[in-house]
Amino acid sequence: MSRTPLLFGLPALCFALITWQVVTGGPLVSLDERLSGSLVHPSRFSELLADLGSVQVAVPVLALALLLVAQRNHATGLDRWWLPPAAAAVLMALVPAVIVPLKELVSRPGPPVMGPGTGFYPSGHTATAVVAYGAATLLLLPLLRTAGARGALLCVCAALNAGVAFGLVRRGYHWPLDVVASWCLCAVLLSCLWLLVSRSTRRSSARTPSLRTGPS
């Protein structure tokens, strides 16, 4: 329980701070725009990296992971085997319900290469990637038996999200703060999923019947 405030509080605070700066046009926004100007260099490679955060790519990856986890949990007789995949699916469905109103509320213009228009804060592609790949990783980790395999999965997840972030900024689809804000917001969402799944697993383990029969 001592880690709960850190899981929720720190990323939520960072998201609130960044949002305040974007809305008020604070010093972070000026720094953000200068940084973007030095990083933007559109290319086909950066576009492909950004596409890893699209619904068409990230959501099927999550769906495949959820199917695998559901089958494995059911086959092993895990109590409430459906809960972790269902929770991850609901979380993925909540992403547009959270991101779209924020885009409308903040109405931040995009980088110059995107032309006129608003609704770039926070980054929807970043949120989709973080929740899809992050949720898949959280649910698959308990199925891996070795520390090496778990470490490799974490590295793949980190690489995918880093690639999406780099592609979005490099291509000029988003300002860097758009991406960082989505990271902070989705860290809170994934923390909710992690707490739900871990608590469900502990309750299921506690109800596992003993091999001993008869009165104690």
C-alpha positions as CSV (number, residue, x, y, z in Angstrom):
1,M,0.0,0.0,0.0
2,S,2.9,2.4,0.6
3,R,3.6,2.5,-3.1
4,T,0.0,3.4,-4.1
5,P,0.5,7.2,-3.6
6,L,3.6,7.1,-5.8
7,L,1.9,5.1,-8.5
8,F,-1.0,7.5,-8.8
9,G,0.2,10.8,-7.3
10,L,3.4,11.5,-9.1
11,P,2.2,10.9,-12.7
12,A,-1.1,12.7,-11.9
13,L,0.8,15.6,-10.6
14,C,3.0,15.8,-13.6
15,F,0.0,15.6,-15.9
16,A,-1.7,18.4,-14.1
17,L,1.5,20.5,-14.2
18,I,1.9,20.0,-17.9
19,T,-1.7,20.7,-18.7
20,W,-1.6,23.9,-16.7
21,Q,1.5,25.0,-18.6
22,V,-0.1,24.2,-22.0
23,V,-3.4,26.0,-21.1
24,T,-1.7,29.1,-19.8
25,G,1.1,29.2,-22.3
26,G,3.8,28.9,-19.6
27,P,7.6,28.6,-19.9
28,L,7.4,24.9,-20.5
29,V,5.4,25.6,-23.7
30,S,8.1,27.9,-25.1
31,L,10.8,25.2,-24.3
32,D,8.5,22.6,-25.9
33,E,8.2,24.5,-29.1
34,R,11.9,25.2,-29.4
35,L,12.7,21.5,-28.7
36,S,10.2,20.4,-31.3
37,G,11.7,22.8,-33.9
38,S,15.1,21.1,-33.4
39,L,13.7,17.6,-33.6
40,V,11.2,17.6,-36.4
41,H,12.5,16.0,-39.6
42,P,9.7,14.1,-41.4
43,S,10.6,10.9,-43.0
44,R,8.9,7.6,-43.9
45,F,10.7,5.8,-41.0
46,S,9.3,8.3,-38.4
47,E,5.9,7.9,-39.9
48,L,6.0,4.1,-39.6
49,L,7.1,4.4,-36.0
50,A,4.2,6.7,-35.3
51,D,1.8,4.2,-36.9
52,L,2.7,1.7,-34.2
53,G,0.5,3.8,-31.9
54,S,-2.5,3.6,-34.2
55,V,-5.6,1.7,-33.3
56,Q,-5.2,-0.5,-36.3
57,V,-1.8,-1.8,-35.1
58,A,-1.8,-1.6,-31.3
59,V,-5.3,-2.8,-30.5
60,P,-5.0,-6.1,-32.4
61,V,-1.8,-6.8,-30.5
62,L,-3.6,-6.3,-27.2
63,A,-6.5,-8.4,-28.3
64,L,-4.1,-11.3,-29.2
65,A,-2.5,-11.0,-25.7
66,L,-5.9,-10.9,-24.0
67,L,-7.0,-14.0,-25.8
68,L,-3.8,-15.8,-24.9
69,V,-4.1,-14.8,-21.2
70,A,-7.8,-15.8,-21.0
71,Q,-7.1,-19.2,-22.5
72,R,-4.1,-19.8,-20.2
73,N,-6.0,-18.7,-17.1
74,H,-9.0,-20.8,-17.9
75,A,-6.9,-23.8,-18.7
76,T,-5.1,-23.6,-15.4
77,G,-8.4,-23.3,-13.5
78,L,-7.7,-19.8,-12.2
79,D,-10.6,-18.4,-10.2
80,R,-12.1,-15.4,-12.0
81,W,-9.9,-16.1,-15.0
82,W,-11.8,-13.6,-17.1
83,L,-11.2,-10.6,-14.9
84,P,-7.7,-9.5,-16.0
85,P,-8.5,-9.7,-19.8
86,A,-11.8,-8.0,-19.3
87,A,-10.3,-5.2,-17.2
88,A,-7.6,-4.6,-19.8
89,A,-10.3,-4.5,-22.6
90,V,-12.4,-2.0,-20.6
91,L,-9.3,0.2,-20.0
92,M,-8.5,0.2,-23.7
93,A,-12.1,1.3,-24.5
94,L,-11.8,4.1,-22.0
95,V,-8.8,5.7,-23.7
96,P,-10.9,7.7,-26.3
97,A,-13.4,8.5,-23.7
98,V,-10.7,10.2,-21.7
99,I,-8.5,11.6,-24.4
100,V,-11.0,13.1,-26.8
101,P,-12.7,15.4,-24.2
102,L,-9.3,16.6,-23.1
103,K,-8.3,17.4,-26.7
104,E,-11.5,19.4,-27.1
105,L,-11.0,21.2,-23.7
106,V,-7.4,22.2,-24.2
107,S,-7.6,22.8,-28.0
108,R,-3.9,23.0,-28.5
109,P,-2.6,23.7,-32.0
110,G,-0.2,21.2,-33.6
111,P,3.3,21.7,-34.8
112,P,3.7,23.9,-37.9
113,V,4.0,21.0,-40.3
114,M,0.4,19.9,-39.3
115,G,-1.1,23.2,-40.5
116,P,-4.1,24.9,-38.9
117,G,-6.3,23.0,-36.4
118,T,-6.4,22.1,-32.8
119,G,-6.9,19.0,-30.6
120,F,-3.3,17.8,-30.4
121,Y,-3.0,17.6,-26.5
122,P,-2.7,15.0,-25.2
123,S,-1.5,12.6,-27.9
124,G,-4.0,9.9,-28.7
125,H,-1.5,7.7,-30.5
126,T,0.7,7.8,-27.5
127,A,-2.1,6.9,-25.2
128,T,-3.2,4.0,-27.4
129,A,0.3,2.6,-27.6
130,V,0.9,2.9,-23.8
131,V,-2.3,1.3,-22.8
132,A,-2.3,-1.4,-25.5
133,Y,1.3,-2.5,-25.2
134,G,1.5,-1.8,-21.4
135,A,-1.7,-3.7,-20.6
136,A,-0.6,-6.6,-22.7
137,T,2.8,-6.7,-20.9
138,L,1.2,-6.5,-17.4
139,L,-1.0,-9.5,-18.2
140,L,1.6,-11.6,-19.9
141,L,4.3,-11.1,-17.3
142,P,2.8,-13.6,-14.8
143,L,2.8,-16.3,-17.5
144,L,6.6,-16.1,-18.1
145,R,8.7,-18.4,-15.9
146,T,12.1,-16.8,-16.1
147,A,13.5,-13.4,-15.2
148,G,15.1,-13.2,-18.6
149,A,11.9,-13.7,-20.5
150,R,10.1,-11.1,-18.3
151,G,12.9,-8.6,-18.8
152,A,12.8,-9.1,-22.6
153,L,9.1,-8.5,-22.6
154,L,9.5,-5.3,-20.6
155,C,12.2,-4.2,-23.0
156,V,10.0,-4.8,-26.0
157,C,7.2,-2.8,-24.4
158,A,9.5,0.1,-23.7
159,A,11.0,0.0,-27.2
160,L,7.6,0.1,-28.8
161,N,6.4,3.1,-26.8
162,A,9.7,4.9,-27.2
163,G,9.5,4.3,-31.0
164,V,6.0,5.7,-31.1
165,A,7.0,8.8,-29.2
166,F,10.1,9.3,-31.3
167,G,8.0,8.9,-34.5
168,L,5.3,11.3,-33.4
169,V,7.7,14.0,-32.5
170,R,10.2,13.5,-35.4
171,R,7.4,13.4,-38.0
172,G,5.9,16.6,-36.5
173,Y,2.6,15.0,-35.6
174,H,2.8,16.2,-31.9
175,W,4.7,18.4,-29.6
176,P,7.0,16.6,-27.1
177,L,4.7,17.7,-24.2
178,D,1.7,16.1,-25.9
179,V,3.5,12.8,-25.7
180,V,4.9,13.2,-22.2
181,A,1.4,14.2,-20.9
182,S,-0.1,11.0,-22.4
183,W,2.6,9.0,-20.7
184,C,1.7,10.5,-17.3
185,L,-2.0,10.0,-17.8
186,C,-1.7,6.4,-19.0
187,A,0.7,5.6,-16.1
188,V,-2.3,6.3,-13.8
189,L,-4.6,4.1,-15.9
190,L,-2.1,1.2,-16.0
191,S,-1.6,1.5,-12.3
192,C,-5.3,1.0,-11.8
193,L,-5.1,-2.1,-14.0
194,W,-2.1,-3.4,-12.1
195,L,-3.8,-3.0,-8.7
196,L,-7.0,-4.6,-9.9
197,V,-5.2,-7.6,-11.4
198,S,-2.8,-8.1,-8.4
199,R,-5.6,-7.9,-5.9
200,S,-7.7,-10.3,-7.9
201,T,-4.8,-12.7,-8.0
202,R,-4.2,-12.5,-4.3
203,R,-7.9,-13.2,-3.6
204,S,-7.9,-16.1,-5.9
205,S,-4.8,-17.6,-4.3
206,A,-6.4,-17.2,-0.8
207,R,-9.4,-19.1,-1.9
208,T,-7.4,-22.0,-3.4
209,P,-8.5,-25.1,-1.5
210,S,-6.0,-27.0,0.5
211,L,-5.1,-30.6,-0.3
212,R,-6.0,-31.5,3.3
213,T,-9.6,-32.7,3.8
214,G,-11.7,-33.3,6.9
215,P,-11.9,-31.3,10.1
216,S,-8.8,-29.5,11.3
